[in-house]
Amino acid sequence: MTSQEQHMMRSNVDLSLFDTLSVDIKPLQGDNQQVINLNYFYPCTSGDFLRNRMEAGWQSISVSLDQLKAQKLIIRNVHTGLVI
C-alpha cells in the first residue's frame, strides 16, 4: 500500500453505525434546490440526492444513508462527509 493510500484510509470515516445524515442549512442564493452527496474517492460516490425546493431561512434536512448506499456509496469508507 502506498503512503497516499495509507493517508486516504486514515482520513476516511466509517458511517455504518449511523442510519441518517442530518444537517441544518440556510439557502442564501440560487434556486433553493439543493443536491446532497457523500463521496469516497472519484468515482465512488453516493450519487446526487436531490432535495425539493427549499423555503427561505434555516431548515433541517435528513437523508437516509440507505438511500445513499443504494446509489453505490461505500458507507464504511466515506472521505467527503457532505457535499451540498
LINQUIGI-V539459 format. One record per helix or strand of 2 or more residues. SS is the DSSP state (~ for helix, > for strand). FROM is the first residue (numbers start at 1). TO is the last residue. Records with the same first field share a line. If there is no record, write none. Layout:
SS->FROM-TO + FROM-TO
This chain:
~->3-11 + 65-69
>->20-26 + 35-39 + 49-50 + 58-64 + 80-83
